[in-house]
Amino acid sequence: MDQNKIKEAVRLFLEGIGEDPEREGLLDTPDRVARMCEEIYGGLGCNAEEHLSKQFSAEGSEMVLEKDITFYSTCEHHLLPFYGKVHIAYIPDGKVVGLSKLARTVEVYARRPQIQEQLTTQIAEALWQNLKPKGVMVMIEAEHMCMTMRGIKKPGSKTVTYAKRGCFENDPEKQKEFMEMIRI
Ligand code: ZN
């Protein structure tokens, strides 16, 4: 990440909106934003494979569900936050991963300019490709600041997206089981 470019851009941005980047309260802002970017866009250049490559053998093929994984991401259209919960289920085919690795996978794709639909697909695809399970289903429920603090201003409205792979795609029973388990 190019910290100097970010700092320069923030200074220009502040000037652009009619602020004075030299006033006391804003003096350190470019520096702060640049450091913050390391964190909130830190998923760029990361790969979920590094988290999902450590796998364990497991018998059985019951659904594994990790629900209510809190995430924060940035909408690539407005550079405003969107945030909420990710629910991930998969049906192993002999291999499982540590549960924390599912949250790590979410971080890799959430910490970059993003749209919710793509975030959902990327998480599902990462599991599908790396773990080769019998099926994967991912659901994201999120609130978008670009919908609540600007534009149509509908606080509390949630956007819900799904991605399904493998046996979840054509099996309404499996999808129903997933929905029931995340509502418990
Ligand atoms: Zn937006």
Residues whose N, C-alpha, C, O or C-beta is under 5 A from the ligand:
A	BS01	ZN	C75 H77 H78 C146
